[in-house]
Amino acid sequence: MKKRGHGVNYLNGFGGKLQPRETPLDATVRELKEESGLEADPSAIEPTGILTVMGSGKPMVIYLSRCLSWQGTPEETEEMQPAWFTISHELTNGTFVNQLPLETMWPNDRLWIIAAILGRKACYDLTITDSLTTLQTARPHADDPWQLHQPRLPESIHQNLSMQRAS
């Protein structure tokens, strides 16, 4: 459960903004440690998608991943109160058991979270208005979506995001 800042009182995955000259993988490992006390080797992080969000103010590009192994015990931090839920995937018929309380998550998270946790790779384009979240496109990827995807943002926004990351 997010305890402060953007998303307070919603269930939320661990994550945050890229620091200057930081890769999405580096940020994933760092944010996991900062927000949960868990440590993960970068090789244990599996990219599962990219979420491009438009219409909620400043456009955002969110790198989605799942962590396949880690060390330590989850701890409550100033930012987050970790909670664990069961999601199991039965390969014979493709069904899964979901104990995630989706109603306590951001509405847009409900559109992609199960697929990301199960390792289904895709890129998503969302548009958010005051009262509605619309999934514009979901494009499956067989490979690493972090490497293949170019977010569908205007060129000026790409340049702005690049400059922010490089500074």
ABEGO torsion letter per residue (X at the ends): XBABEBGBGBBBBBEEBBBBGBBAAAAAAAAAAAAAGBBBBAAABBBAEBBBBBGAEBBBBBBBBBBABBBEBBBBBAABBBBBBBBBBBAAAGBBBBABBAAABBAAAAAAAAAAAAGBBBBBBBBBBAABBBBABBBBBABBAAAABBBBBBAAAAAAAAAAAAX
